Amino acid sequence: MENMILNFNNQPNLNELISFLSAEIVCILGIFLNFFFFLFFKRKLNIKRISNFITNGTFILNLLISGVIYFSIFSHNQDFNVTFLNNLFIIDKSSFLTKISINLLLVGFLFTQYKLIGKIKFKTPLLNSIILLLGVIGGLISYSMNIILIFLLLDLSVFLIYKFASNMRIRKYTTYCPDFILITLCSSFLFYSFYILTLFIQNDLQLHIINVCLVVSFLLKIGLFPFYNYQLDRNYKINLPYSALLFMYLPYLGICSFNKMSLCQNLNSDIGQIPVILFIIFSIVIFSIFALKQKNLVKFFANTNSVFSLLIILNIILFGFNNFNIETSFNCAVLFLGLYSLLTILKLNYNPDKINFNTLTAIFFHNKVYALILAISLLIMSSVIFSDTLKSFLKIIKNIYLFDAYGYIAVIAIVFAFMAILLNSLKAVLNIYKFDKKSIKNKMKKRTTINYVVPVFSILFLVVKIFL
């Protein structure tokens, strides 16, 4: 590795390329092992534990490998980058940080959901193989420099999330969802069709209109389209691992993809910006209204994260590619990973069909630690407690306000959205501390230590990052 830094060459040889892709190679080995267990030992109960151990170990090893490569290279040369396959992929500082963050989110997901995924009736090795494959695809997206390849990989990620849910069957009727299939097929058809049109049309105005359609179809793919999105699939309400992937991981991966796509193609042209900005502002308002009216915690978090993700995409549309967008989106993903981990604790202990605000009623009186962590997380999400997410959002709002004379209209819509989220968050916090003897629940007795570690870490991470 040191020899490569000293003899810097933009085109790596095979050995150098293998060293850069070593994390992906380790993931592929983990996939083969899990498939082997699934095919030949799926009836053995101990195999589930071995599969979880191998999968978690694979992601941890990936993080160690990626961390060592990152610090050994970029501590010597901040501008280091290599390309391969005719500039189809590029490895630079931004792509490595994105890959590391994706692995962090997935290993956090596995640690917090392992008790739900590892139940006897589930095909744990197959589920773990899907998570590992999501990690490989996320790494390839971070390297990709072609708009079609990026969308194709994102398309495959959405399909794998659906396969994850369909193999984690909680009830018989949850194996198939026509709404999910229609949404993802419709978005793919629109995106590929519009992209093909860009290859034949030379007129600038028509190209701007098609670019607007590309952005809208992309938002449909990652579930940020109002009224018609993945929330139509009701299966996620009782399947928390599915919810976490769909409403925490997918928006983050979508923002990483859109950030890279803004480098590959001019998706933020002057003429095309206005309709896209209006659509995003409209979507922010609609999702905030949904968040305000929502009593189901899973849907409330989904709508809130949609508002946050759209705000970051708006920043990409206005100001183009920036590592700041990835950092802000990662902060949001860490926050919601902690929140979904807290919902998992509720699911494990009380096993409610739906996790509503009423589930939290008077929970403080027998579960003070849980109530405190959840209340702090909700207050960070609603911007009451100052954190790195709020710091980043204030920076985005300031940039939007200074960008154009009419920027104040967007700022008003964004402030309205945050007020709606705040009002519903305060309702949830009030329910936690509400005194009602009939609603007081038993203590949470099931061991959920790891689930507690993740939200505590997310709180500390978001607070400490303010000063970094």
NORKATA-V187571 format. One record per helix or strand. SS is the DSSP state (A for helix, B for strand). FROM is the first residue (numbers start at 0). TO is the last residue. Records with the same first field share a line. If there is no record, write none. Layout:
SS=FROM-TO  FROM-TO
This chain:
A=1-5  13-19  21-39  44-73  92-116  123-142  146-166  171-173  177-197  203-220  229-231  233-236  239-263  269-292  296-318  322-349  356-359  362-364  367-380  387-402  406-431  436-438  448-466
B=10-10  81-83  88-90  143-143  295-295  355-355
